[in-house]
């Protein structure tokens, strides 16, 4: 079938210029019948032809339908059926089929099942999701998770980076987002993530306790996408990928995840007013949407949840697979832990200890918690002295360096470490809390203790001499 411009040239040469059909056909490289046909019809018309037979397709189609029906219950959104996988299976079963035929079948099937509805986003509606990113913290490249909340009407968004993609990060992201936006979204759309959904019964979702408490605190409407479908919140999906390419490429660097998050949030806020939609600026849309947000409560939601724990005989507490030390006097007592995004707070006997949150299977030990035991165990002091001195800081670090330079690092502790143990007892009794506390330990010396090893040897020698003289007098 010719194109419209070719038909125009053909008709013009014959009807206007008066050339013969034979000459025009020769000039344009067409047959005379084609030229004659388009003289009668002013535009090209697609003619329907009788569909040719497809014996291969008729033999393969039933098996293709059976394979798809058999495999669909065994697939996920990411481990899905492809045309190449169907082709390989058919070849393994002995069918003589080409990849083009299977590809055309699968393409047509996806076209028929495609869903698209032009939605209308109302002010106050948000979509929320997590995205995996890579950052460089302190010179070390690591994986992080980007929490993204996007208001669909104006396009205003909030993003923050977390080390873990867990419920604490999920809840903390909501608290930070609502505080940053100055209001609460009326409706939030999510995936069926375990941080929010505990159980799915038909079309009903049973929410987790902590997420239900968050919803009750801010009074917004939670909405969840269909299982295995990401198109129900395609706006946040596409924007999360765009942020990763526009603002997190090349890999961002910083001293901490918080510093990188603040830099990312500042870039998003700076770039937001320059965007436009449907001939209107993002600032105008945001001004309309801001007044439609729910007012934020006077008090912020507490992400931490108190959980009772038991302290072991070694004054250690296990929280989510990681071990944390507490003062030795808390051993074998009950305590309460408050797990946060970045730290862990353990409370017992009216006191509290805070540790940075550790990875699964690791330990967070502070040897200052074991000062009473170390004051009685010189060999234990020898093994943990560098870590302990680093925790205590000045003036104990200076004292340790002086001892090492005078007696050697191992000798001062392997021989009993009287000076080190005496310092630990002094620290325990004086109640000094470490570097910068302002408490200077008072000198402590046991009654009658020798001032030096030489003096001690002289005293032992004089005692032995007196005993020998007494024995000789008794024999005489």
C-alpha positions in Angstrom: 0.0 0.0 0.0 1.3 3.4 -1.0 1.6 6.4 1.3 -0.4 9.5 0.9 2.4 11.6 -0.6 3.1 8.9 -3.2 -0.5 8.8 -4.2 -0.5 12.6 -4.5 2.5 12.6 -6.8 1.1 9.8 -8.9 -2.2 11.4 -9.5 -0.7 14.8 -10.2 1.6 13.5 -12.9 -1.2 11.7 -14.7 -4.2 14.0 -14.1 -2.5 17.4 -14.1 0.6 17.0 -16.2 -1.0 14.6 -18.7 1.6 11.9 -18.6 0.8 8.4 -19.6 0.3 5.6 -17.1 3.1 3.6 -18.6 5.6 6.5 -18.2 4.6 7.4 -14.6 4.8 3.7 -13.6 8.3 3.6 -15.1 9.4 6.8 -13.3 8.0 5.8 -9.9 9.0 2.1 -10.1 5.4 0.9 -9.8 3.2 -1.4 -11.8 0.7 0.0 -14.3 -2.1 -1.7 -12.4 -1.1 0.2 -9.2 -1.1 3.5 -11.0 -4.4 2.8 -12.6 -5.9 1.8 -9.3 -5.0 5.0 -7.5 -6.4 7.1 -10.3 -9.8 5.9 -9.3 -9.3 6.3 -5.5 -7.9 9.6 -4.2 -6.4 8.1 -1.0 -4.9 4.7 0.0 -7.3 2.2 1.4 -6.3 -0.9 3.3 -7.8 -3.9 1.8 -8.7 -6.9 3.9 -7.2 -10.1 2.9 -8.2 -13.6 3.7 -6.3 -14.7 6.8 -3.8 -17.4 6.0 -3.6 -20.7 7.8 -1.4 -21.0 10.9 -0.8 -24.7 11.5 2.0 -24.1 14.0 0.0 -21.7 16.1 -3.0 -24.0 16.2 -0.8 -26.8 17.5 0.9 -24.7 20.1 -1.8 -22.4 21.4 -3.6 -25.0 23.8 -0.3 -25.9 25.4 0.7 -22.2 25.8 -2.6 -21.5 27.6 -2.1 -24.5 29.9 1.4 -23.4 30.8 0.3 -19.9 31.7 -2.5 -21.2 33.9 -0.2 -23.7 35.6 2.6 -21.2 36.2 0.7 -18.1 37.4 0.1 -19.3 40.9 3.9 -20.0 41.2 5.1 -16.5 40.3 5.6 -13.2 41.9 5.8 -9.6 40.7 9.6 -9.9 40.2 9.8 -13.6 39.4 7.2 -13.5 36.6 6.6 -15.4 33.3 8.4 -14.2 30.2 8.1 -15.0 26.5 11.6 -16.5 26.5 10.8 -18.8 29.4 7.7 -20.1 27.6 9.6 -20.6 24.4 12.3 -22.7 26.2 9.6 -24.8 27.8 7.9 -25.5 24.5 11.2 -26.4 22.9 12.0 -28.8 25.8 8.7 -30.5 25.2 9.5 -31.0 21.5 7.3 -28.4 19.9 8.7 -26.9 16.7 7.9 -23.2 17.3 9.8 -19.9 16.8 10.5 -17.2 19.3 8.6 -14.6 17.3 5.3 -16.5 17.5 5.6 -16.9 21.3 6.6 -13.3 21.7 3.6 -12.1 19.7 1.3 -14.2 21.8 2.7 -12.9 25.1 2.7 -9.3 23.9 -0.9 -9.5 22.9 -1.9 -11.1 26.2 -0.2 -8.4 28.2 -1.9 -5.7 26.0 -5.3 -7.2 26.7 -4.7 -7.4 30.5 -3.1 -3.9 30.8 -4.9 -1.5 33.1 -4.8 2.3 32.9 -7.3 4.7 34.3 -6.6 8.5 34.3 -7.0 9.3 38.0 -7.7 12.6 39.7 -5.5 13.3 42.7 -7.3 15.3 45.4 -5.5 17.7 47.8 -4.2 15.9 50.9 -3.6 12.4 49.3 -0.1 10.9 49.7 1.7 7.8 48.5 4.5 6.3 50.6 7.2 3.7 49.9 10.8 2.7 50.6 13.6 2.6 48.0 17.0 0.9 48.2 20.0 3.3 47.6 23.8 3.3 48.1 25.6 6.0 50.1 29.1 6.6 51.3 29.3 7.3 55.1 32.7 8.1 56.6 34.5 6.8 53.5 32.7 3.5 53.6 30.1 2.5 50.9 27.0 1.0 52.3 23.3 0.3 51.5 20.6 2.5 52.9 16.8 2.9 52.5 15.1 6.0 51.3 11.7 6.7 52.9 9.6 8.8 50.5 6.3 10.5 51.1 4.8 12.3 48.1 1.7 14.5 48.0 0.2 13.7 44.7 -1.8 16.9 44.1 1.1 19.4 44.4 4.0 17.0 44.1 5.5 18.1 47.4 7.7 15.3 48.9 9.7 14.3 51.9 12.6 11.9 51.8 14.9 10.6 54.6 17.5 7.9 54.6 17.6 5.0 57.1 20.1 2.2 57.8 17.2 -0.3 58.1 13.9 -0.8 56.4 12.0 -1.8 59.5 8.9 -0.7 61.4 10.9 1.9 63.5 12.1 3.6 60.3 8.6 3.4 58.8 7.1 5.1 61.8 9.9 7.6 62.2 9.5 8.6 58.6 5.9 9.5 59.1 6.7 11.6 62.2 9.5 13.5 60.4 7.4 14.0 57.2 4.3 15.4 58.9 6.5 17.7 61.0 8.4 18.9 57.9 5.2 19.5 55.9 3.4 21.3 58.8 0.3 19.0 58.5 -1.0 15.5 58.0 -2.0 13.9 54.8 -5.7 12.9 54.8 -5.2 9.7 53.0 -2.0 7.6 52.6 -1.5 4.8 50.1 0.9 1.9 50.9 2.1 -1.5 49.8 1.1 -4.4 52.0 4.4 -4.1 53.9 4.8 -6.1 57.2 5.5 -2.9 59.2 1.8 -1.9 58.7 -0.1 -5.1 57.8 -0.1 -8.0 60.2 -2.5 -10.2 58.3 -4.6 -10.1 55.1 -8.1 -11.7 55.2 -9.7 -11.4 51.8 -9.9 -7.7 51.1 -9.5 -6.7 54.8 -6.2 -5.8 56.4 -5.4 -6.4 60.0 -3.0 -3.6 61.0 0.0 -4.0 63.4 -0.3 -2.5 66.8 2.3 0.2 66.4 1.0 1.3 63.0 -2.6 1.4 64.3 -1.3 3.6 67.1 0.2 6.0 64.5 -3.0 6.1 62.6 -5.0 6.8 65.8 -2.5 9.6 66.8 -2.7 11.5 63.4 -6.2 10.4 62.4 -5.4 9.8 58.7 -6.9 7.2 56.4 -4.6 4.3 55.5 -5.2 2.7 52.1 -3.3 -0.4 50.7 -2.6 -1.5 47.1 -3.6 -4.8 45.7 -1.3 -7.7 46.4 1.5 -7.9 43.9 0.4 -4.7 42.0 2.6 -1.6 42.1 0.5 0.3 39.6 -1.9 1.5 42.4 0.7 3.9 43.6 2.7 4.5 40.4 3.3 8.1 41.3 5.6 7.5 44.2 7.2 4.5 42.4 8.3 6.7 39.4 9.3 9.6 41.6 11.5 7.4 43.9 13.5 6.2 40.9 13.8 9.8 39.6 15.2 11.0 43.0 17.7 8.2 42.9 18.9 9.4 39.5 18.7 13.2 40.0 19.8 13.7 43.6 21.6 10.5 44.6 23.9 10.2 41.6 26.8 10.1 41.9 26.8 8.3 45.2 26.4 11.0 48.0 29.0 11.3 50.7 28.8 12.5 54.3 29.8 11.9 57.9 26.5 10.3 58.8 23.2 9.2 57.3 21.5 12.2 58.9 23.9 14.6 57.2 23.2 13.0 53.8 19.5 13.0 54.5 19.4 16.7 55.4 21.3 17.5 52.2 18.9 15.5 50.1 15.9 17.1 51.7 17.3 20.6 51.1 17.9 19.8 47.4 14.3 18.5 47.1 12.9 21.7 48.7 15.0 23.9 46.5 14.0 22.2 43.2 10.3 21.9 44.1 9.2 25.5 43.2 10.7 25.2 39.7 8.4 22.4 38.7 5.1 22.9 36.8 2.0 20.8 36.1 -0.8 21.6 33.6 0.4 25.1 33.2 0.5 25.9 36.9 3.5 26.2 39.2 4.1 23.7 42.0 4.1 26.6 44.5 0.5 27.5 43.6 -0.6 23.9 43.9 1.1 23.6 47.2 -0.5 26.7 48.5 -3.9 25.2 47.7 -3.0 21.8 49.2 -1.4 23.1 52.4 -4.7 24.3 53.8 -6.3 20.9 53.0 -3.9 19.0 55.3 -5.1 17.8 58.7 -3.6 19.8 61.6 -0.7 18.1 63.3 -1.3 17.1 67.0 0.3 19.2 69.7 2.5 16.2 70.8 4.5 14.1 68.4 4.1 10.4 68.2 6.5 8.4 70.3 8.2 5.9 68.0 9.9 4.0 70.8 7.9 1.3 72.5 8.7 0.1 76.0 9.5 -3.6 76.1 10.4 -5.6 79.2 13.7 -7.5 79.1 15.8 -9.6 81.4 19.4 -8.8 82.3 21.7 -11.8 82.2 24.2 -12.8 85.0 26.9 -11.2 82.9 25.1 -7.8 83.0 24.2 -8.1 79.2 20.9 -7.6 77.5 19.9 -9.1 74.1 17.8 -6.9 71.9 16.9 -8.0 68.3 19.9 -10.3 68.1 22.5 -7.8 69.5 24.0 -7.7 73.0 24.4 -4.6 75.1 26.2 -4.1 78.4 24.6 -2.5 81.5 26.1 -1.7 85.0 27.1 -4.9 86.7 24.9 -4.2 89.7 21.8 -4.7 87.4 22.7 -8.3 86.8 19.8 -10.8 87.0 17.2 -8.0 87.3 14.3 -7.0 85.1 14.6 -3.9 82.9 12.8 -2.0 80.2 14.3 -1.3 76.8 13.2 1.5 74.4 14.4 0.7 70.9 14.9 3.6 68.6 16.0 4.1 65.0 19.6 4.8 65.9 20.0 3.9 69.6 18.8 1.7 72.4 17.9 3.0 75.9 17.8 0.5 78.8 16.2 1.6 82.1 16.5 -0.1 85.4 16.5 0.9 89.1 15.6 4.5 88.1 18.7 4.8 85.9 19.2 4.5 82.1 21.9 3.5 79.7 22.0 4.4 76.0 23.9 2.5 73.4 24.2 3.1 69.6 22.0 0.5 67.8 24.2 -2.5 66.9 23.9 -5.0 64.0 22.5 -8.5 64.5 25.0 -10.8 66.2 27.3 -8.1 67.5 28.0 -6.7 70.9 28.1 -3.2 72.4 30.3 -3.5 75.6 31.3 -0.6 77.9 33.9 -1.8 80.4 33.1 1.1 82.7 30.0 -0.9 83.6 32.3 -3.6 85.1 34.6 -1.4 87.3 33.8 -3.3 90.6 34.8 -6.6 89.0 37.9 -5.2 87.3 39.1 -3.8 90.6 39.3 -7.4 91.9 40.6 -9.2 88.7 44.0 -8.0 87.5 44.2 -10.4 84.6 40.9 -9.1 83.3 42.3 -5.6 83.5 45.2 -6.7 81.3 42.9 -8.0 78.6 40.5 -5.0 78.4 42.8 -2.2 79.5 43.1 -0.4 76.1 39.3 -0.4 75.6 38.7 0.7 79.2 41.2 3.5 79.1 39.7 4.7 75.8 36.3 4.9 77.5 37.4 6.6 80.6 39.4 9.3 78.8 41.4 12.0 80.7 43.1 11.8 83.2 43.2 8.0 83.1 44.5 7.9 79.6 47.5 10.0 80.6 48.1 7.7 83.6 48.0 4.6 81.5 50.5 6.1 79.0 52.8 6.9 81.9 52.6 3.4 83.3 53.2 1.9 79.9 56.3 4.0 79.3 57.7 3.2 82.8 56.8 -0.5 83.3 55.7 -1.7 79.9 52.1 -2.3 78.9 52.0 -5.9 79.8 54.3 -5.8 82.8 52.2 -3.3 84.7 49.2 -5.5 84.5 50.6 -9.1 84.3 52.4 -8.7 87.6 49.2 -7.9 89.4 48.9 -4.3 88.3 48.8 -2.8 91.8 48.7 0.8 90.5 46.0 0.1 87.9 43.8 -1.8 90.4 44.3 0.9 93.0 43.2 3.4 90.4 40.1 1.4 89.6 39.2 1.1 93.2 39.7 4.8 93.6 37.5 5.5 90.6 34.8 3.2 91.9 34.7 4.8 95.4 35.0 8.4 94.2 32.2 8.0 91.7 34.0 9.7 88.8 32.0 9.4 85.6 34.7 9.8 83.0 36.3 12.4 80.9 35.1 15.9 81.5 33.2 15.0 84.7 35.3 17.4 86.9 35.8 14.7 89.6 39.4 14.2 90.5 40.0 10.9 92.4 41.5 11.3 95.8 44.7 9.4 96.5 44.1 6.0 98.0 46.7 3.8 99.7 46.1 0.8 101.9 47.4 1.1 105.5 51.0 -0.1 105.7 51.5 -0.7 102.0 55.0 -0.3 100.6 55.9 2.7 98.5 58.0 0.8 96.0 59.2 -2.7 95.1 62.7 -2.0 96.6 61.2 -1.0 99.9 59.0 -4.1 99.9 62.0 -6.4 99.3 63.9 -4.7 102.1 61.0 -5.2 104.5 60.6 -8.9 103.5 64.4 -9.3 104.0 64.3 -7.8 107.5 61.4 -9.9 108.5 63.2 -13.1 107.4 66.3 -12.0 109.3 64.3 -11.5 112.5 62.7 -15.0 112.2 66.1 -16.6 111.7 67.6 -14.9 114.7 64.6 -15.9 116.8 65.0 -19.6 115.8 68.7 -19.6 116.6 68.1 -18.3 120.1 65.4 -20.9 120.7 67.8 -23.8 119.8 70.5 -22.4 122.0 
